[in-house]
Amino acid sequence: MRLSEFGEKEIVNITNGCRYGDLIDAELLFEERTAKIRAILVPEYKGRLFFSGNINFIQMPWDSIKKIGEDIIIVETEL
């Protein structure tokens, strides 16, 4: 699967049932030496409706991904 195909998949945490938006809104953190994906940086909006220019990110380890389906990416993490 190509990275471009991940864009519109929604990220859901099965530990707490939280939805973290679509992967297209996230950033990927790469291992500098090996170029492997290390983590997903998901924007933390905390209920804000409008962009304030100050976004915090939640770092989800790439290993926390349990399943990548047609429409959803399921992660398991204690965030």
Secondary structure, 3 states (H helix, E strand, C coil): CCHHHCCCCEEEECCCCCEEEEHHHCEEEECCCCCCEEEEEEEECCCCCCCCCCCEEEEEEHHHEEEECCCEEEECCCC
